[in-house]
Amino acid sequence: LDAGHGGDDSGAINLKYSVVESDVNLDVVQTLQAKLTVLGAYVVVVDRLSTRRDRVNNAVAKCASLDINGDGIADNRKCDVLVSVHHNSPADVTDTTHDVTLTIYTQKSDKPLAQALLGALTPLTGRSEGLLNGGYGMTVYKNLVSTITEAFYITNDCEAELYLYSKGLMTDTSQSCKNDWYLLENRIKREADLHVEGLTNYFNSQLSGGKGG
């Protein structure tokens, strides 16, 4: 798992509430890591290094160092998947209403993972922007099965309010957000749950297709 941006790179910023994308990414990744670990997954979280190539190399090294069979020797395993968690902004960063879900992939082998996570995450916004294919971010390195998730746009003021509510920094959301059908909920927890759902669907599909998992 990679929490996108971080360090000196804040990513997108909500102008009204000063919520920065990198903080949201990290909160979701930490919550997702805990949930997956409880379910029995072996999870590594990428260090927040300055370049994407360094982040992928860090993920590969951490996966290789896992001792899953407990014999005291690194298993030299390859990461099964790499998910880089992000929360987008539109081209016009002053647009505080735009809010959709999309996932990004590079290789053909990445597409089933991107599709599974898109299907699981779209209920967050109710609007899918679909799959974006191209050479973006961490998906271009090391030939790992990987995707970038953009579960929602943190530049959207209602999403920023829900994030602050999830952190206990707001006691409620505005009436305008309620009018726009944004349900009062722990957005961090729900997104992590939907990531789990998407990953579960992906691995189940790989098993049913006879490809292992």
RAQUIGI-V490576 format. One record per backbone hydrogen bond with DSSP energy under -0.5 kcal/mol. CO is the residue of the C=O (numbers start at 1). NH is the residue of the N-H. If there is no record, write none. Layout:
co=CO nh=NH
co=CO nh=NH
This chain:
co=1 nh=46
co=2 nh=4
co=2 nh=85
co=6 nh=9
co=8 nh=10
co=9 nh=6
co=10 nh=22
co=12 nh=21
co=13 nh=15
co=14 nh=18
co=19 nh=14
co=20 nh=23
co=20 nh=24
co=21 nh=25
co=22 nh=26
co=23 nh=27
co=24 nh=28
co=25 nh=29
co=26 nh=30
co=27 nh=31
co=28 nh=32
co=29 nh=33
co=30 nh=34
co=31 nh=35
co=32 nh=36
co=33 nh=37
co=34 nh=38
co=35 nh=39
co=36 nh=41
co=37 nh=40
co=41 nh=43
co=44 nh=46
co=47 nh=49
co=51 nh=55
co=52 nh=56
co=53 nh=57
co=54 nh=58
co=55 nh=59
co=56 nh=60
co=57 nh=61
co=58 nh=62
co=59 nh=63
co=60 nh=64
co=61 nh=65
co=63 nh=66
co=63 nh=77
co=64 nh=76
co=66 nh=68
co=66 nh=75
co=67 nh=70
co=82 nh=84
co=82 nh=147
co=83 nh=2
co=83 nh=85
co=84 nh=149
co=85 nh=4
co=86 nh=151
co=88 nh=154
co=88 nh=155
co=91 nh=93
co=92 nh=95
co=94 nh=96
co=96 nh=157
co=101 nh=129
co=101 nh=130
co=102 nh=150
co=103 nh=132
co=104 nh=148
co=105 nh=134
co=107 nh=110
co=107 nh=111
co=108 nh=111
co=110 nh=113
co=110 nh=114
co=111 nh=115
co=112 nh=116
co=113 nh=117
co=114 nh=118
co=115 nh=119
co=116 nh=120
co=117 nh=121
co=118 nh=122
co=121 nh=124
co=122 nh=125
co=122 nh=126
co=122 nh=127
co=127 nh=101
co=130 nh=103
co=131 nh=133
co=132 nh=105
co=134 nh=136
co=136 nh=139
co=137 nh=140
co=138 nh=141
co=141 nh=144
co=144 nh=146
co=145 nh=82
co=147 nh=84
co=148 nh=104
co=149 nh=86
co=150 nh=102
co=152 nh=88
co=152 nh=154
co=153 nh=156
co=156 nh=160
co=157 nh=161
co=158 nh=162
co=159 nh=163
co=160 nh=164
co=161 nh=165
co=162 nh=166
co=162 nh=187
co=163 nh=167
co=164 nh=169
co=164 nh=170
co=165 nh=168
co=174 nh=178
co=175 nh=179
co=176 nh=180
co=177 nh=182
co=178 nh=181
co=181 nh=183
co=183 nh=185
co=185 nh=187
co=186 nh=190
co=187 nh=191
co=188 nh=192
co=189 nh=193
co=190 nh=194
co=191 nh=195
co=192 nh=196
co=193 nh=197
co=194 nh=198
co=195 nh=199
co=196 nh=200
co=197 nh=201
co=198 nh=202
co=199 nh=203
co=200 nh=204
co=201 nh=205
co=202 nh=206
co=203 nh=207
co=204 nh=208
co=205 nh=209
co=206 nh=211
co=207 nh=210
